[in-house]
Amino acid sequence: VQIGEGLVGKAAQTAKPALFRDLHEYYPEHVRAILAQSNIQSGVVVPLVGSAGVIGVMTLAAGKKNYFDTVRLEMLMNLGHQIAIGIEKLRLTEALEDAEKRFRTLVEQSADCILTMDECGKVTYASPALVRILGYMPEEVVGRDGLEFISPEDVDHILGVFRRVTQRGDWSERTECRFRHRFGAWRWVEAVFTNALNEPAVKSVVLNFHDITERKRKEDE
C-alpha cells in the first residue's frame, strides 16, 4: 500500500486512525457482501506510532455501525503506541545481540589479545589470544581487577591512562607496560585503551594489546 492510499495508507501518512463507520459509505457492493457474511459493519485502521514515527498499523472491525467512538479510538491509539514501543525495543534488542555477536567474532579471530573492563577496571571479557600471549585461560582473569596483572612499577602509569580514558568519551590512548605471565615472567606489551562505555553492544573499556618483549630486549642491547 502506498503512503496515503486507502485507509491503511491514510493512517500511516497522518499517524491518526482511519475510520469507516458504515461499510455502505466506503466499500463497493461486492466487498460489502463479503464483509456482511462476517457481520462486519464498521472498522478502523490504527497507526502504530513509536519514537521514530509510524512503524505499522493494526486493523480492527466490529459488528456494529459507528462502534468506534472517540473514547474507543483514544484507547486504541494508546494501545497502538504501546505495541509500537514494544516492537522498537524488540528490534533494538535483536540489533544489539547481532552487534555483540559480530564484536565477539572479530575479537576472537584477532591475533592481539582483547580484554574488556568495566569502569572500575574489573575484567569482563578476555579473548582466546590471552592463552598464547600470557598463558592464562580467559576464565582465569574474568572478574578480577586488571591491575593484578600489571607490574608494580607500571601501576601508577596505567591508572593514569585508565582514568583519562574513562573520563573522556570516545577516547583512545596507546601505551607500553609489563604484564605478568602465568608462569611468573614479565612480558612487555603495547596496549591501546579505548573508551567504549557508551557503545550499547560493548559498554566497556576495551584493552587491545600484543607482546613486544623481544623488541624491548633488542632496544636495550
Residue pairs with C-beta under 8 A, 6 or more apart in sequence:
1 8
1 9
1 12
2 9
3 9
3 12
3 13
4 10
4 12
4 13
7 18
7 20
7 45
7 59
8 18
8 45
8 57
8 59
10 18
10 45
11 17
11 18
11 45
11 46
11 47
11 54
11 57
12 47
12 54
12 57
14 47
15 47
15 49
15 53
15 54
16 47
17 44
17 45
17 46
17 47
17 68
17 73
17 76
17 77
18 44
18 45
19 42
19 43
19 44
19 45
19 68
19 73
20 26
20 27
20 42
20 43
20 44
21 42
21 65
21 66
21 67
21 68
22 41
22 42
22 65
22 66
23 31
23 32
23 35
23 36
23 40
23 41
23 42
23 43
24 32
27 35
35 61
38 61
39 63
40 61
40 62
40 63
41 62
41 63
41 64
41 65
41 67
42 61
42 62
42 64
42 65
42 66
42 67
42 68
43 59
43 60
43 61
43 62
43 68
44 59
44 60
44 68
44 73
44 76
45 57
45 58
45 59
46 57
46 58
46 59
46 60
46 73
46 76
46 77
46 79
46 80
47 54
47 56
47 57
47 77
47 80
48 54
48 55
48 56
48 57
48 58
48 80
48 81
48 83
48 84
48 87
49 55
49 77
49 80
49 81
49 84
50 81
50 84
50 85
50 87
50 88
51 85
51 88
52 88
54 84
55 84
55 87
55 88
56 84
56 87
58 80
58 83
60 68
60 76
62 68
68 76
96 200
96 201
99 200
99 201
100 201
100 202
103 201
103 202
107 114
107 125
107 127
108 127
108 128
110 127
110 129
110 208
111 129
111 210
112 129
112 208
112 209
112 210
113 126
113 127
113 129
113 130
113 132
113 133
113 134
113 208
113 209
113 210
114 125
114 126
114 127
114 129
114 206
114 207
114 208
115 123
115 125
115 126
115 127
115 130
115 141
115 146
115 206
115 207
115 209
116 123
116 124
116 125
116 196
116 202
116 204
116 205
116 206
116 207
117 123
117 124
117 146
117 204
117 205
117 207
118 124
118 204
118 205
119 166
119 197
119 205
120 145
121 145
121 146
121 147
121 162
121 205
122 143
122 144
122 145
122 146
123 141
123 142
123 143
123 144
123 145
123 146
124 142
124 143
124 204
125 138
125 142
125 204
126 136
126 138
126 141
126 142
127 138
128 138
130 136
130 137
130 138
130 141
131 137
131 138
133 187
133 189
133 209
133 210
133 211
134 149
134 179
134 180
134 181
134 182
134 187
135 181
135 182
135 183
136 182
140 182
141 149
146 207
147 155
147 158
147 159
149 179
149 180
150 158
150 177
150 178
150 179
150 180
151 177
151 178
151 179
151 180
151 186
153 178
154 177
154 178
157 175
157 177
158 175
158 177
161 173
161 175
161 193
162 193
162 205
164 171
164 173
165 171
165 172
165 173
165 193
165 194
165 195
165 205
166 195
166 197
166 205
168 195
169 195
169 198
170 195
170 198
171 194
171 195
172 192
172 193
172 194
172 195
173 192
173 193
174 190
174 191
174 192
175 190
175 191
175 192
175 193
176 188
176 189
176 190
176 191
176 212
176 216
177 188
177 189
177 191
178 186
178 187
178 188
178 189
179 186
179 187
179 189
179 209
180 186
180 187
181 187
187 211
187 213
188 211
188 212
188 213
188 215
188 216
189 209
189 210
189 211
189 212
190 209
190 210
190 212
191 207
191 208
191 209
192 207
192 208
192 209
193 205
193 206
193 207
194 205
194 206
194 207
194 208
195 205
196 202
196 203
196 204
196 205
196 206
197 203
197 204
197 205
